[in-house]
Structure formats: C-alpha cells, structure tokens
C-alpha cells in the first residue's frame, strides 16, 4: 500500500562469537535519505537501538 518501504537485509540474519566482526547490508526500494535506524537483537532479548538516522550512535554504543 501507499507509504510502505521495503527493506532487504543481506544476510537476513547473522550469528557471531563475542568480538567477531560482522557486516550487514540493507537496501530500500525507495529513497529514504538518512531515515535508517540500526538495531542489535540478541537471541532471547529485546532489540537495542544502536544507530538512529543513519549516523547518530546511541550512548554507550562503541564506534565501529
């Protein structure tokens, strides 16, 4: 419907050991400017906001 944006994440899910580096790529089907938020979800836990509006790292989130 109108106003919906589709986001494709590659890979769809990523597992990693502590300290391991992972890469995730997201692509939208329409131009969204800087309106992308990044969350970390650990199995069994609620999602945690890491980065808001593409570049605004949240308090306590280390640089990459």
Chimera marker file (.cmm) of the C-alpha trace (Angstrom):
<marker_set name="trace">
<marker id="1" x="0.000" y="0.000" z="0.000" r="1" g="1" b="0" radius="0.5"/>
<marker id="2" x="0.991" y="3.642" z="-0.289" r="1" g="1" b="0" radius="0.5"/>
<marker id="3" x="3.699" y="4.838" z="2.095" r="1" g="1" b="0" radius="0.5"/>
<marker id="4" x="5.259" y="1.435" z="2.693" r="1" g="1" b="0" radius="0.5"/>
<marker id="5" x="9.003" y="0.986" z="2.204" r="1" g="1" b="0" radius="0.5"/>
<marker id="6" x="10.556" y="-2.395" z="1.591" r="1" g="1" b="0" radius="0.5"/>
<marker id="7" x="13.978" y="-3.103" z="3.139" r="1" g="1" b="0" radius="0.5"/>
<marker id="8" x="16.175" y="-6.012" z="2.056" r="1" g="1" b="0" radius="0.5"/>
<marker id="9" x="18.869" y="-7.091" z="4.547" r="1" g="1" b="0" radius="0.5"/>
<marker id="10" x="21.802" y="-9.252" z="3.458" r="1" g="1" b="0" radius="0.5"/>
<marker id="11" x="22.324" y="-11.641" z="5.115" r="1" g="1" b="0" radius="0.5"/>
<marker id="12" x="18.845" y="-11.998" z="6.624" r="1" g="1" b="0" radius="0.5"/>
<marker id="13" x="20.381" y="-12.979" z="9.978" r="1" g="1" b="0" radius="0.5"/>
<marker id="14" x="23.952" y="-13.054" z="11.233" r="1" g="1" b="0" radius="0.5"/>
<marker id="15" x="25.480" y="-15.121" z="14.020" r="1" g="1" b="0" radius="0.5"/>
<marker id="16" x="28.822" y="-14.228" z="15.583" r="1" g="1" b="0" radius="0.5"/>
<marker id="17" x="31.035" y="-15.058" z="18.523" r="1" g="1" b="0" radius="0.5"/>
<marker id="18" x="31.915" y="-12.318" z="21.014" r="1" g="1" b="0" radius="0.5"/>
<marker id="19" x="34.489" y="-9.961" z="19.490" r="1" g="1" b="0" radius="0.5"/>
<marker id="20" x="33.888" y="-11.169" z="15.937" r="1" g="1" b="0" radius="0.5"/>
<marker id="21" x="33.249" y="-8.586" z="13.227" r="1" g="1" b="0" radius="0.5"/>
<marker id="22" x="30.131" y="-8.928" z="11.082" r="1" g="1" b="0" radius="0.5"/>
<marker id="23" x="28.834" y="-6.967" z="8.111" r="1" g="1" b="0" radius="0.5"/>
<marker id="24" x="25.182" y="-6.402" z="7.290" r="1" g="1" b="0" radius="0.5"/>
<marker id="25" x="23.888" y="-4.508" z="4.269" r="1" g="1" b="0" radius="0.5"/>
<marker id="26" x="20.410" y="-3.020" z="3.939" r="1" g="1" b="0" radius="0.5"/>
<marker id="27" x="18.840" y="-1.638" z="0.779" r="1" g="1" b="0" radius="0.5"/>
<marker id="28" x="15.495" y="0.119" z="0.446" r="1" g="1" b="0" radius="0.5"/>
<marker id="29" x="13.222" y="0.142" z="-2.577" r="1" g="1" b="0" radius="0.5"/>
<marker id="30" x="12.833" y="3.912" z="-2.396" r="1" g="1" b="0" radius="0.5"/>
<marker id="31" x="14.986" y="6.891" z="-1.424" r="1" g="1" b="0" radius="0.5"/>
<marker id="32" x="14.818" y="7.413" z="2.359" r="1" g="1" b="0" radius="0.5"/>
<marker id="33" x="17.564" y="9.977" z="2.946" r="1" g="1" b="0" radius="0.5"/>
<marker id="34" x="19.065" y="9.391" z="6.382" r="1" g="1" b="0" radius="0.5"/>
<marker id="35" x="15.971" y="7.791" z="7.939" r="1" g="1" b="0" radius="0.5"/>
<marker id="36" x="17.570" y="4.401" z="8.692" r="1" g="1" b="0" radius="0.5"/>
<marker id="37" x="17.878" y="3.026" z="12.216" r="1" g="1" b="0" radius="0.5"/>
<marker id="38" x="20.088" y="0.078" z="13.183" r="1" g="1" b="0" radius="0.5"/>
<marker id="39" x="19.202" y="-2.341" z="15.969" r="1" g="1" b="0" radius="0.5"/>
<marker id="40" x="21.027" y="-5.232" z="17.585" r="1" g="1" b="0" radius="0.5"/>
<marker id="41" x="18.876" y="-8.140" z="18.677" r="1" g="1" b="0" radius="0.5"/>
<marker id="42" x="20.490" y="-10.898" z="20.694" r="1" g="1" b="0" radius="0.5"/>
<marker id="43" x="18.575" y="-14.154" z="20.793" r="1" g="1" b="0" radius="0.5"/>
<marker id="44" x="16.034" y="-14.082" z="23.628" r="1" g="1" b="0" radius="0.5"/>
<marker id="45" x="16.437" y="-10.322" z="24.223" r="1" g="1" b="0" radius="0.5"/>
<marker id="46" x="14.575" y="-7.223" z="23.078" r="1" g="1" b="0" radius="0.5"/>
<marker id="47" x="16.077" y="-5.243" z="20.165" r="1" g="1" b="0" radius="0.5"/>
<marker id="48" x="18.538" y="-2.489" z="21.184" r="1" g="1" b="0" radius="0.5"/>
<marker id="49" x="18.817" y="0.719" z="19.148" r="1" g="1" b="0" radius="0.5"/>
<marker id="50" x="22.451" y="1.203" z="18.091" r="1" g="1" b="0" radius="0.5"/>
<marker id="51" x="22.295" y="3.957" z="15.473" r="1" g="1" b="0" radius="0.5"/>
<marker id="52" x="19.470" y="6.385" z="14.706" r="1" g="1" b="0" radius="0.5"/>
<marker id="53" x="19.019" y="8.382" z="11.495" r="1" g="1" b="0" radius="0.5"/>
<marker id="54" x="21.897" y="6.530" z="9.767" r="1" g="1" b="0" radius="0.5"/>
<marker id="55" x="24.753" y="8.089" z="11.795" r="1" g="1" b="0" radius="0.5"/>
<marker id="56" x="23.630" y="9.011" z="15.340" r="1" g="1" b="0" radius="0.5"/>
<marker id="57" x="25.333" y="6.448" z="17.570" r="1" g="1" b="0" radius="0.5"/>
<marker id="58" x="23.434" y="5.958" z="20.820" r="1" g="1" b="0" radius="0.5"/>
<marker id="59" x="25.018" y="6.488" z="24.237" r="1" g="1" b="0" radius="0.5"/>
<marker id="60" x="27.196" y="3.547" z="25.243" r="1" g="1" b="0" radius="0.5"/>
<marker id="61" x="27.487" y="2.159" z="21.707" r="1" g="1" b="0" radius="0.5"/>
<marker id="62" x="31.166" y="1.873" z="20.688" r="1" g="1" b="0" radius="0.5"/>
<marker id="63" x="32.422" y="3.188" z="17.354" r="1" g="1" b="0" radius="0.5"/>
<marker id="64" x="32.871" y="0.692" z="14.547" r="1" g="1" b="0" radius="0.5"/>
<link id1="1" id2="2" r="1" g="1" b="0" radius="0.2"/>
<link id1="2" id2="3" r="1" g="1" b="0" radius="0.2"/>
<link id1="3" id2="4" r="1" g="1" b="0" radius="0.2"/>
<link id1="4" id2="5" r="1" g="1" b="0" radius="0.2"/>
<link id1="5" id2="6" r="1" g="1" b="0" radius="0.2"/>
<link id1="6" id2="7" r="1" g="1" b="0" radius="0.2"/>
<link id1="7" id2="8" r="1" g="1" b="0" radius="0.2"/>
<link id1="8" id2="9" r="1" g="1" b="0" radius="0.2"/>
<link id1="9" id2="10" r="1" g="1" b="0" radius="0.2"/>
<link id1="10" id2="11" r="1" g="1" b="0" radius="0.2"/>
<link id1="11" id2="12" r="1" g="1" b="0" radius="0.2"/>
<link id1="12" id2="13" r="1" g="1" b="0" radius="0.2"/>
<link id1="13" id2="14" r="1" g="1" b="0" radius="0.2"/>
<link id1="14" id2="15" r="1" g="1" b="0" radius="0.2"/>
<link id1="15" id2="16" r="1" g="1" b="0" radius="0.2"/>
<link id1="16" id2="17" r="1" g="1" b="0" radius="0.2"/>
<link id1="17" id2="18" r="1" g="1" b="0" radius="0.2"/>
<link id1="18" id2="19" r="1" g="1" b="0" radius="0.2"/>
<link id1="19" id2="20" r="1" g="1" b="0" radius="0.2"/>
<link id1="20" id2="21" r="1" g="1" b="0" radius="0.2"/>
<link id1="21" id2="22" r="1" g="1" b="0" radius="0.2"/>
<link id1="22" id2="23" r="1" g="1" b="0" radius="0.2"/>
<link id1="23" id2="24" r="1" g="1" b="0" radius="0.2"/>
<link id1="24" id2="25" r="1" g="1" b="0" radius="0.2"/>
<link id1="25" id2="26" r="1" g="1" b="0" radius="0.2"/>
<link id1="26" id2="27" r="1" g="1" b="0" radius="0.2"/>
<link id1="27" id2="28" r="1" g="1" b="0" radius="0.2"/>
<link id1="28" id2="29" r="1" g="1" b="0" radius="0.2"/>
<link id1="29" id2="30" r="1" g="1" b="0" radius="0.2"/>
<link id1="30" id2="31" r="1" g="1" b="0" radius="0.2"/>
<link id1="31" id2="32" r="1" g="1" b="0" radius="0.2"/>
<link id1="32" id2="33" r="1" g="1" b="0" radius="0.2"/>
<link id1="33" id2="34" r="1" g="1" b="0" radius="0.2"/>
<link id1="34" id2="35" r="1" g="1" b="0" radius="0.2"/>
<link id1="35" id2="36" r="1" g="1" b="0" radius="0.2"/>
<link id1="36" id2="37" r="1" g="1" b="0" radius="0.2"/>
<link id1="37" id2="38" r="1" g="1" b="0" radius="0.2"/>
<link id1="38" id2="39" r="1" g="1" b="0" radius="0.2"/>
<link id1="39" id2="40" r="1" g="1" b="0" radius="0.2"/>
<link id1="40" id2="41" r="1" g="1" b="0" radius="0.2"/>
<link id1="41" id2="42" r="1" g="1" b="0" radius="0.2"/>
<link id1="42" id2="43" r="1" g="1" b="0" radius="0.2"/>
<link id1="43" id2="44" r="1" g="1" b="0" radius="0.2"/>
<link id1="44" id2="45" r="1" g="1" b="0" radius="0.2"/>
<link id1="45" id2="46" r="1" g="1" b="0" radius="0.2"/>
<link id1="46" id2="47" r="1" g="1" b="0" radius="0.2"/>
<link id1="47" id2="48" r="1" g="1" b="0" radius="0.2"/>
<link id1="48" id2="49" r="1" g="1" b="0" radius="0.2"/>
<link id1="49" id2="50" r="1" g="1" b="0" radius="0.2"/>
<link id1="50" id2="51" r="1" g="1" b="0" radius="0.2"/>
<link id1="51" id2="52" r="1" g="1" b="0" radius="0.2"/>
<link id1="52" id2="53" r="1" g="1" b="0" radius="0.2"/>
<link id1="53" id2="54" r="1" g="1" b="0" radius="0.2"/>
<link id1="54" id2="55" r="1" g="1" b="0" radius="0.2"/>
<link id1="55" id2="56" r="1" g="1" b="0" radius="0.2"/>
<link id1="56" id2="57" r="1" g="1" b="0" radius="0.2"/>
<link id1="57" id2="58" r="1" g="1" b="0" radius="0.2"/>
<link id1="58" id2="59" r="1" g="1" b="0" radius="0.2"/>
<link id1="59" id2="60" r="1" g="1" b="0" radius="0.2"/>
<link id1="60" id2="61" r="1" g="1" b="0" radius="0.2"/>
<link id1="61" id2="62" r="1" g="1" b="0" radius="0.2"/>
<link id1="62" id2="63" r="1" g="1" b="0" radius="0.2"/>
<link id1="63" id2="64" r="1" g="1" b="0" radius="0.2"/>
</marker_set>
